């Protein structure tokens, strides 16, 4: 079955890919901005326009999830490297 095409010629899968990519870019940009504020002034130093934004809970949760994913990936990688070093000896 062929995916339905929108009037602009994009398929639904193409639009979903664009939306997902946009969401990832927004979360990454937010994470970088918050990292700067948090390093300088702490969490309390985040501007009101950021913390009062309607999308703040969603984007902040996405940033937290991304940090947890990176930490889990780093832990897995260091465990794997330790196992490889043990095998090599």
BAMIDO-115065 format. One record per residue (C-alpha): x, y, z negated; residue in three letters; chain. Coordinates in pm, whole numbers, plus 50000, padded with zeros to 5 digits. Each point is the difference from the previous one (the first is absolute). Layout:
N
<site><east>X</east><north>Y</north><up>Z</up><code>ALA</code><unit>A</unit></site>
...
***
This chain:
89
<site><east>50000</east><north>50000</north><up>50000</up><code>UNK</code><unit>A</unit></site>
<site><east>50131</east><north>50341</north><up>50096</up><code>UNK</code><unit>A</unit></site>
<site><east>50023</east><north>50270</north><up>49727</up><code>UNK</code><unit>A</unit></site>
<site><east>49760</east><north>50286</north><up>50053</up><code>UNK</code><unit>A</unit></site>
<site><east>50162</east><north>50310</north><up>50138</up><code>UNK</code><unit>A</unit></site>
<site><east>49917</east><north>50348</north><up>49881</up><code>UNK</code><unit>A</unit></site>
<site><east>49912</east><north>50270</north><up>50252</up><code>UNK</code><unit>A</unit></site>
<site><east>50359</east><north>50128</north><up>49978</up><code>UNK</code><unit>A</unit></site>
<site><east>50131</east><north>49659</north><up>50112</up><code>UNK</code><unit>A</unit></site>
<site><east>50142</east><north>49892</north><up>49665</up><code>UNK</code><unit>A</unit></site>
<site><east>49897</east><north>49665</north><up>49862</up><code>UNK</code><unit>A</unit></site>
<site><east>49883</east><north>49961</north><up>49642</up><code>UNK</code><unit>A</unit></site>
<site><east>50327</east><north>49821</north><up>49917</up><code>UNK</code><unit>A</unit></site>
<site><east>50200</east><north>50296</north><up>50136</up><code>UNK</code><unit>A</unit></site>
<site><east>49803</east><north>50245</north><up>49787</up><code>UNK</code><unit>A</unit></site>
<site><east>50046</east><north>49781</north><up>49692</up><code>UNK</code><unit>A</unit></site>
<site><east>50374</east><north>49986</north><up>50062</up><code>UNK</code><unit>A</unit></site>
<site><east>50015</east><north>50380</north><up>50031</up><code>UNK</code><unit>A</unit></site>
<site><east>49797</east><north>50044</north><up>49680</up><code>UNK</code><unit>A</unit></site>
<site><east>50220</east><north>49756</north><up>49809</up><code>UNK</code><unit>A</unit></site>
<site><east>50317</east><north>50169</north><up>50123</up><code>UNK</code><unit>A</unit></site>
<site><east>49860</east><north>50341</north><up>49903</up><code>UNK</code><unit>A</unit></site>
<site><east>49912</east><north>49872</north><up>49651</up><code>UNK</code><unit>A</unit></site>
<site><east>50353</east><north>49863</north><up>49952</up><code>UNK</code><unit>A</unit></site>
<site><east>50153</east><north>50330</north><up>50113</up><code>UNK</code><unit>A</unit></site>
<site><east>49775</east><north>50195</north><up>49760</up><code>UNK</code><unit>A</unit></site>
<site><east>50091</east><north>49774</north><up>49706</up><code>UNK</code><unit>A</unit></site>
<site><east>50373</east><north>50029</north><up>50082</up><code>UNK</code><unit>A</unit></site>
<site><east>49983</east><north>50379</north><up>50030</up><code>UNK</code><unit>A</unit></site>
<site><east>49804</east><north>50024</north><up>49674</up><code>UNK</code><unit>A</unit></site>
<site><east>50253</east><north>49773</north><up>49828</up><code>UNK</code><unit>A</unit></site>
<site><east>50291</east><north>50219</north><up>50110</up><code>UNK</code><unit>A</unit></site>
<site><east>49824</east><north>50318</north><up>49890</up><code>UNK</code><unit>A</unit></site>
<site><east>49905</east><north>49855</north><up>49662</up><code>UNK</code><unit>A</unit></site>
<site><east>50351</east><north>49862</north><up>49953</up><code>UNK</code><unit>A</unit></site>
<site><east>50135</east><north>50354</north><up>50031</up><code>UNK</code><unit>A</unit></site>
<site><east>49747</east><north>50145</north><up>49757</up><code>UNK</code><unit>A</unit></site>
<site><east>50036</east><north>49714</north><up>49751</up><code>UNK</code><unit>A</unit></site>
<site><east>50380</east><north>50014</north><up>50003</up><code>UNK</code><unit>A</unit></site>
<site><east>49999</east><north>50374</north><up>49941</up><code>UNK</code><unit>A</unit></site>
<site><east>49702</east><north>50065</north><up>49770</up><code>UNK</code><unit>A</unit></site>
<site><east>49859</east><north>49658</north><up>49909</up><code>UNK</code><unit>A</unit></site>
<site><east>49647</east><north>49879</north><up>50069</up><code>UNK</code><unit>A</unit></site>
<site><east>49853</east><north>50302</north><up>49823</up><code>UNK</code><unit>A</unit></site>
<site><east>50176</east><north>50221</north><up>50255</up><code>UNK</code><unit>A</unit></site>
<site><east>49790</east><north>49880</north><up>50293</up><code>UNK</code><unit>A</unit></site>
<site><east>49810</east><north>50294</north><up>50150</up><code>UNK</code><unit>A</unit></site>
<site><east>49627</east><north>50032</north><up>49934</up><code>UNK</code><unit>A</unit></site>
<site><east>49922</east><north>49993</north><up>50372</up><code>UNK</code><unit>A</unit></site>
<site><east>50153</east><north>49651</north><up>50010</up><code>UNK</code><unit>A</unit></site>
<site><east>49844</east><north>49854</north><up>49686</up><code>UNK</code><unit>A</unit></site>
<site><east>49655</east><north>50148</north><up>50069</up><code>UNK</code><unit>A</unit></site>
<site><east>49985</east><north>49884</north><up>50363</up><code>UNK</code><unit>A</unit></site>
<site><east>49715</east><north>49760</north><up>50077</up><code>UNK</code><unit>A</unit></site>
<site><east>50242</east><north>49757</north><up>50164</up><code>UNK</code><unit>A</unit></site>
<site><east>50251</east><north>50010</north><up>49711</up><code>UNK</code><unit>A</unit></site>
<site><east>49881</east><north>49679</north><up>49829</up><code>UNK</code><unit>A</unit></site>
<site><east>50016</east><north>49804</north><up>50326</up><code>UNK</code><unit>A</unit></site>
<site><east>50337</east><north>50131</north><up>50116</up><code>UNK</code><unit>A</unit></site>
<site><east>50150</east><north>49976</north><up>49651</up><code>UNK</code><unit>A</unit></site>
<site><east>49884</east><north>49638</north><up>49971</up><code>UNK</code><unit>A</unit></site>
<site><east>50154</east><north>49930</north><up>50343</up><code>UNK</code><unit>A</unit></site>
<site><east>50328</east><north>50155</north><up>49890</up><code>UNK</code><unit>A</unit></site>
<site><east>50000</east><north>49795</north><up>49679</up><code>UNK</code><unit>A</unit></site>
<site><east>49929</east><north>49682</north><up>50195</up><code>UNK</code><unit>A</unit></site>
<site><east>50284</east><north>50079</north><up>50240</up><code>UNK</code><unit>A</unit></site>
<site><east>50241</east><north>50052</north><up>49708</up><code>UNK</code><unit>A</unit></site>
<site><east>49896</east><north>49667</north><up>49847</up><code>UNK</code><unit>A</unit></site>
<site><east>50044</east><north>49827</north><up>50335</up><code>UNK</code><unit>A</unit></site>
<site><east>50350</east><north>50145</north><up>50038</up><code>UNK</code><unit>A</unit></site>
<site><east>50095</east><north>49900</north><up>49644</up><code>UNK</code><unit>A</unit></site>
<site><east>49870</east><north>49645</north><up>50055</up><code>UNK</code><unit>A</unit></site>
<site><east>50190</east><north>49979</north><up>50329</up><code>UNK</code><unit>A</unit></site>
<site><east>50321</east><north>50118</north><up>49832</up><code>UNK</code><unit>A</unit></site>
<site><east>49960</east><north>49746</north><up>49720</up><code>UNK</code><unit>A</unit></site>
<site><east>49943</east><north>49719</north><up>50250</up><code>UNK</code><unit>A</unit></site>
<site><east>50300</east><north>50109</north><up>50204</up><code>UNK</code><unit>A</unit></site>
<site><east>50231</east><north>50015</north><up>49698</up><code>UNK</code><unit>A</unit></site>
<site><east>49879</east><north>49654</north><up>49884</up><code>UNK</code><unit>A</unit></site>
<site><east>50065</east><north>49861</north><up>50347</up><code>UNK</code><unit>A</unit></site>
<site><east>50347</east><north>50158</north><up>50011</up><code>UNK</code><unit>A</unit></site>
<site><east>50083</east><north>49856</north><up>49658</up><code>UNK</code><unit>A</unit></site>
<site><east>49892</east><north>49654</north><up>50120</up><code>UNK</code><unit>A</unit></site>
<site><east>50215</east><north>50030</north><up>50311</up><code>UNK</code><unit>A</unit></site>
<site><east>50305</east><north>50106</north><up>49794</up><code>UNK</code><unit>A</unit></site>
<site><east>49948</east><north>49701</north><up>49770</up><code>UNK</code><unit>A</unit></site>
<site><east>49979</east><north>49760</north><up>50296</up><code>UNK</code><unit>A</unit></site>
<site><east>50311</east><north>50147</north><up>50162</up><code>UNK</code><unit>A</unit></site>
<site><east>50214</east><north>49941</north><up>49689</up><code>UNK</code><unit>A</unit></site>
***
